[in-house]
Amino acid sequence: MKLSKKAWLGTIAAGALAMGMMGASSADAAAQYKGTFYVAGMGGHFAKAEVEIDPAAEQPITVQSLDMVEIGDGKSHPVHDARIDVNNRNNMFWSTYKIDEKTNKTHVGMTDLTTGEKAMDVDVDVPPEATNTKSMYCASAQAKDYFLPISMSNKGYIDVFQKSDLKMVRRMFLEGTEADPGKPYKYFHGVNSPDMKKLLITINESDTDHGNIVGKLHLVMVDMDEFVNGNVKVLAKNIAVGAEKKTISFRQYFSNDGTKIANATGDRLLILDANTLETLDAEMVGSTNETHDSIFTPDDKYVVLTLRNKRALESCADPNNPKDDEYLMDGTLALYDVAAGKLVGKATSVCLACHDQEGLDVHAVLCGLDTNWTNI
């Protein structure tokens, strides 16, 4: 199904941002990419974009076609996360960000990318330990035989599902384990290493349970095989320090060679050593931006950030610090040069650029994605 302009300008506008995000320009004329991006949308669907990328071109990203992969509607299946199966890249696992009001449960499913149809969709109970459930599954990881959606609730938890039939085999809380930060926290996120031997878990320390972020990000690397079997074996720990209420870990990806991690952390992009979890670089994204995802290009030369940008209205007194009624939220793209250790070029607006053409005066919000590359 071709994505209509109306759908593009609605909840899928968040996806449109991430679809274009590979298009930031760079000086590397040799690097060119083609791929299919699947971007999560709060309307119960994924945007599917066929893209061609030439970093040396003045307009580096070209969207060749744009489709929509539906899994439900905005009330039952709002989604933040796509996870393509490493064993069969025609299968995409997903988990829902909100509790379905009809069932009082969340959903976990798998879509056949060759047809765009759901192959599996299971209801998942919400544990009684999770008393703050405004935000549910957002990130995920995978092992060879398992899909691991990660909840942002409090208490936070990580579920382990068999890929074959989406039977839940385990639910993991971190309290009382080696991975327990021993502090109040708000939001779990995480991702697997490329070889799926490790699971990174990121935990934002807060002043109270699910309270205000204090600017300390607890990074915990655990053994994946042990974890899916119900044991927490910590391989490395570290703490990244930032600013109160602003430095908030969201989504992240390992580099393809497994040596680094790009962590989208609200007010900054963190580049981490994947073995020690030490911070190699902390690149600020600007006072009106918040980064929510960060993914390496296939050659690991660049990281592309998705940004939520507060675009100040004409009535705003201070464009660098707009109040709640003085901006529209935009979705923009920014490019980070790994070797140079800095953001390069100008961020590109995608969401509000479309909204402006249609005269829509509404916010645009983005989150995460996964991709199938066709020329690597």
C-alpha positions as MATLAB code, in Angstrom:
seq = 'MKLSKKAWLGTIAAGALAMGMMGASSADAAAQYKGTFYVAGMGGHFAKAEVEIDPAAEQPITVQSLDMVEIGDGKSHPVHDARIDVNNRNNMFWSTYKIDEKTNKTHVGMTDLTTGEKAMDVDVDVPPEATNTKSMYCASAQAKDYFLPISMSNKGYIDVFQKSDLKMVRRMFLEGTEADPGKPYKYFHGVNSPDMKKLLITINESDTDHGNIVGKLHLVMVDMDEFVNGNVKVLAKNIAVGAEKKTISFRQYFSNDGTKIANATGDRLLILDANTLETLDAEMVGSTNETHDSIFTPDDKYVVLTLRNKRALESCADPNNPKDDEYLMDGTLALYDVAAGKLVGKATSVCLACHDQEGLDVHAVLCGLDTNWTNI';
ca = [
       0.000    0.000    0.000;
       1.438    3.361   -0.962;
       1.637    5.781    1.914;
      -0.843    8.622    1.427;
       0.147   12.225    1.978;
      -2.329   12.335    4.856;
      -0.676    9.369    6.541;
       2.745   10.870    5.951;
       1.729   14.085    7.665;
       0.108   12.277   10.583;
       1.661    9.877   13.023;
       4.032    8.506   10.407;
       5.728   11.878   10.153;
       8.034   10.605   12.852;
       9.044    7.803   10.546;
       9.614   10.181    7.672;
      12.298   11.843    9.692;
      14.263    8.710   10.296;
      13.827    7.589    6.713;
      15.671   10.635    5.536;
      18.266   10.554    8.217;
      20.877    8.729    6.183;
      20.906   11.705    3.883;
      23.238   14.009    5.764;
      26.059   15.006    3.453;
      29.749   14.311    3.989;
      32.998   14.715    2.110;
      33.420   10.983    1.508;
      32.581   10.662   -2.197;
      33.329    6.926   -2.198;
      30.628    6.008    0.302;
      27.238    5.317   -1.230;
      24.409    3.268    0.234;
      21.102    1.740   -0.751;
      18.597    0.195    1.604;
      15.085   -0.265    2.907;
      14.228    1.526    6.131;
      11.455    0.382    8.481;
      10.515    3.147   10.885;
       8.176    2.772   13.852;
       5.116    5.019   14.076;
       2.697    5.767   16.868;
      -0.217    5.174   14.503;
       0.175    1.394   14.570;
       2.306    1.082   11.464;
       5.810    1.264   10.057;
       6.957    3.454    7.228;
       8.878    1.526    4.557;
      11.245    3.641    2.484;
      13.494    2.552   -0.369;
      16.430    4.930   -0.183;
      19.549    5.754   -2.156;
      22.285    7.700   -0.409;
      25.186    9.615   -1.913;
      26.961   11.604    0.824;
      28.829   13.636   -1.801;
      25.657   14.888   -3.466;
      24.111   18.242   -2.616;
      20.895   16.370   -1.794;
      22.361   13.086   -0.513;
      19.174   11.170    0.295;
      16.665   10.105   -2.325;
      13.483    8.284   -1.355;
      12.680    6.081   -4.354;
       9.394    4.763   -2.962;
       7.378    5.004    0.228;
       4.988    2.403    1.610;
       3.259    1.629    4.894;
       3.388   -1.632    6.859;
       0.392   -1.824    9.194;
       0.251   -3.825   12.439;
      -2.851   -2.292   14.034;
      -4.098    1.162   14.918;
      -2.902    4.012   17.098;
      -4.848    2.810   20.135;
      -3.950   -0.873   20.051;
      -0.523   -0.929   18.367;
       1.484    2.298   18.797;
       5.089    1.233   18.242;
       8.567    2.666   18.823;
      10.812   -0.215   17.865;
      11.619   -2.349   14.815;
      13.955   -5.330   15.066;
      14.797   -7.262   11.900;
      15.707  -10.913   12.500;
      19.385  -11.623   11.845;
      18.490  -15.194   10.846;
      15.911  -14.160    8.254;
      15.879  -10.531    7.233;
      12.408  -10.921    5.788;
      11.085  -11.132    9.367;
      10.673   -8.083   11.572;
       9.812   -8.327   15.263;
       8.106   -5.501   17.135;
       6.519   -4.627   20.483;
       4.008   -1.955   21.443;
       4.651    1.240   23.365;
       1.253    1.510   25.082;
      -1.133   -0.857   26.822;
      -4.062   -1.863   24.618;
      -7.152   -0.528   26.434;
      -9.327   -3.338   25.062;
      -7.201   -6.109   26.550;
      -5.182   -4.270   29.228;
      -2.131   -5.943   27.704;
       0.718   -5.045   25.384;
       1.437   -6.709   22.047;
       4.509   -8.486   20.692;
       4.522   -9.603   17.086;
       6.354  -10.383   13.895;
       5.694   -9.135   10.374;
       6.617  -10.889    7.126;
       8.391   -8.167    5.161;
       7.861   -9.966    1.860;
       4.089   -9.503    2.160;
       3.770   -6.743    4.761;
       1.364   -8.937    6.721;
       1.509   -9.874   10.395;
       2.681  -13.449   10.902;
       2.283  -13.399   14.689;
       0.658  -11.108   17.263;
       0.451  -12.148   20.907;
      -1.027  -10.432   23.959;
       1.413   -9.895   26.800;
       0.453   -9.466   30.453;
       1.700   -6.389   32.301;
       3.390   -7.434   35.550;
       1.983   -6.091   38.838;
       5.475   -4.794   39.703;
       5.120   -2.233   36.901;
       2.990    0.443   38.552;
       3.998    3.310   36.228;
       2.946    2.099   32.787;
       2.610    5.267   30.717;
       5.514    4.108   28.546;
       5.990    0.421   27.811;
       8.156   -1.360   25.214;
      10.484    1.056   23.420;
      13.811   -0.655   22.710;
      14.717   -4.281   22.058;
      17.545   -6.715   21.522;
      17.830  -10.135   19.951;
      19.759  -13.378   20.277;
      19.843  -16.121   17.682;
      16.650  -17.756   18.938;
      15.129  -14.992   21.071;
      13.543  -11.558   20.822;
      13.968   -9.311   23.876;
      11.676   -6.252   24.081;
      12.618   -3.792   26.820;
      10.045   -1.865   28.860;
      10.290    1.765   29.964;
       7.879    1.150   32.834;
       8.731    1.314   36.496;
       9.672   -1.199   37.590;
      11.457   -1.840   34.348;
      11.793   -5.307   32.875;
      13.101   -7.215   29.860;
      11.080  -10.057   28.357;
      12.511  -13.035   26.485;
      10.402  -14.543   23.679;
      11.162  -17.479   21.434;
      11.398  -16.217   17.883;
       9.805  -19.387   16.520;
       6.387  -18.927   18.138;
       6.675  -15.815   20.349;
       6.169  -17.851   23.468;
       7.484  -15.937   26.466;
      10.114  -18.001   28.211;
      11.286  -15.478   30.764;
      10.715  -12.057   32.319;
      13.763  -10.397   33.824;
      13.822   -7.703   36.493;
      17.207   -6.319   37.511;
      16.485   -5.592   41.171;
      18.710   -7.746   43.386;
      21.018   -8.801   40.544;
      24.555   -7.720   39.646;
      23.005   -5.328   37.121;
      20.917   -3.505   39.742;
      22.150    0.112   39.784;
      21.191    0.397   43.454;
      19.585    3.762   42.730;
      16.128    4.967   41.733;
      15.796    4.962   37.949;
      13.656    6.026   35.015;
      13.620    4.087   31.722;
      15.454    0.983   30.596;
      16.767    0.755   27.041;
      19.272   -1.549   25.415;
      20.509   -3.467   22.399;
      22.517   -6.561   21.501;
      26.060   -6.639   20.147;
      26.414   -7.644   16.466;
      27.544  -11.160   17.422;
      24.655  -11.370   19.916;
      26.982  -12.488   22.696;
      26.382   -9.345   24.745;
      23.389   -7.315   25.857;
      23.847   -3.643   26.721;
      21.321   -2.262   29.216;
      21.122    1.492   29.824;
      19.467    2.822   32.981;
      18.833    6.482   33.790;
      19.344    7.283   37.468;
      16.571    9.472   38.922;
      15.939   11.254   42.212;
      12.985    8.964   43.009;
      11.514    5.923   41.300;
      10.486    7.126   37.824;
      11.231   10.666   38.965;
      13.549   13.399   37.707;
      16.666   12.417   35.759;
      19.822   13.354   37.699;
      22.309   13.199   34.821;
      23.875    9.805   35.529;
      23.543    7.017   32.976;
      24.267    3.524   34.275;
      25.702    1.328   31.526;
      25.626   -2.405   32.125;
      26.891   -5.070   29.724;
      25.713   -8.610   30.446;
      26.306  -12.016   28.914;
      23.491  -12.740   26.467;
      23.490  -16.545   26.749;
      23.285  -16.324   30.531;
      20.566  -13.671   30.367;
      18.171  -15.566   28.103;
      18.556  -18.504   30.485;
      17.565  -16.409   33.499;
      20.977  -15.459   34.881;
      22.568  -12.025   35.054;
      26.320  -12.170   34.448;
      27.809   -8.688   34.252;
      30.726   -8.251   31.866;
      31.280   -4.511   32.290;
      29.808   -1.506   34.068;
      30.319    2.211   33.863;
      28.534    5.509   34.460;
      28.286    8.337   31.955;
      27.729   11.735   33.539;
      25.667   14.523   32.006;
      23.172   17.210   32.920;
      20.156   16.929   35.212;
      16.829   16.376   33.408;
      18.534   16.591   29.979;
      20.979   13.695   29.630;
      18.540   10.807   29.159;
      19.483    7.555   27.497;
      17.123    6.546   24.742;
      17.985    4.161   21.891;
      21.415    3.004   20.697;
      23.305    0.825   18.235;
      26.669   -0.938   18.232;
      29.018   -0.240   15.363;
      29.018   -3.038   12.832;
      32.517   -4.098   13.903;
      31.364   -4.275   17.525;
      33.976   -1.885   18.914;
      31.835    1.178   19.639;
      28.331    2.119   20.724;
      26.438    5.197   19.584;
      24.021    6.115   22.360;
      21.301    8.704   21.731;
      21.193   10.459   25.089;
      18.836   13.390   24.913;
      21.023   16.480   24.950;
      24.064   14.670   23.525;
      25.351   11.810   21.447;
      27.609    9.499   23.423;
      30.227    7.396   21.659;
      31.202    4.553   23.967;
      33.956    1.990   23.955;
      32.006   -1.264   23.598;
      34.389   -3.204   25.851;
      34.980   -0.803   28.749;
      31.842    1.361   28.323;
      34.052    4.421   28.751;
      32.894    7.588   27.034;
      35.029    8.322   23.969;
      33.133   11.437   22.958;
      30.100   13.400   24.090;
      28.769   15.593   21.311;
      26.144   18.122   22.324;
      23.195   18.449   19.936;
      22.066   21.978   20.825;
      19.683   23.534   23.325;
      16.582   23.087   21.154;
      17.308   19.472   20.153;
      16.878   16.070   21.765;
      18.365   12.952   20.170;
      16.423    9.667   20.356;
      18.261    7.237   18.077;
      21.730    6.854   16.603;
      22.814    4.310   14.028;
      26.114    3.670   12.279;
      26.379    3.617    8.519;
      27.403    0.168    7.173;
      31.072    1.165    7.028;
      31.017    2.653   10.564;
      32.359    5.988    9.274;
      29.354    8.010   10.398;
      26.567    8.028   12.930;
      23.217    9.459   11.937;
      21.127   11.037   14.691;
      17.397   11.515   14.802;
      16.558   14.731   16.616;
      13.418   16.160   18.127;
      13.841   19.847   17.397;
      11.907   22.673   19.048;
      11.331   25.059   16.159;
      10.569   28.433   17.675;
       7.460   30.289   16.541;
       7.697   33.908   15.405;
       6.203   34.983   18.722;
       8.988   33.302   20.719;
      11.031   35.758   22.776;
      14.132   33.521   22.990;
      14.496   31.067   20.063;
      17.213   29.188   21.955;
      14.900   28.578   24.908;
      11.290   28.458   23.707;
       8.489   27.963   26.208;
       5.898   25.202   25.797;
       3.534   27.371   23.756;
       6.294   28.997   21.691;
       7.426   26.140   19.435;
       6.394   23.274   17.203;
       8.250   19.977   17.596;
      10.042   19.064   14.399;
      11.918   15.963   13.310;
      15.399   16.685   11.977;
      18.514   14.776   10.919;
      22.125   15.315   11.881;
      25.367   13.595   10.885;
      28.318   12.759   13.144;
      31.762   12.034   11.698;
      33.318    9.253   13.799;
      36.939    9.951   12.831;
      36.635   13.705   13.323;
      34.556   13.314   16.474;
      32.079   16.043   15.607;
      28.742   16.799   14.055;
      29.078   17.913   10.442;
      26.795   19.875    8.187;
      23.386   21.303    8.917;
      20.529   19.292   10.350;
      17.734   18.644    7.870;
      14.048   19.152    8.648;
      11.731   16.507    7.240;
       8.551   16.438    9.307;
       7.626   20.111    9.610;
       8.788   20.731    6.046;
       5.836   18.550    5.011;
       3.531   20.019    7.646;
       4.252   23.544    6.433;
       3.253   22.669    2.869;
      -0.078   21.335    4.091;
      -0.720   24.133    6.567;
      -0.727   21.768    9.551;
       0.003   23.388   12.898;
       0.837   20.253   14.915;
       3.881   18.690   16.538;
       5.916   15.982   14.828;
       7.701   13.341   16.931;
      10.164   10.572   16.057;
      11.708    7.427   17.533;
      13.473    4.291   16.228;
      14.158    2.151   13.166;
      15.934   -0.799   11.599;
      17.104   -1.302    8.028;
      17.945   -3.823    5.328;
      20.907   -2.685    3.244;
      20.988   -3.831   -0.371;
      24.569   -2.990   -1.362;
      26.768   -4.212    1.490;
];
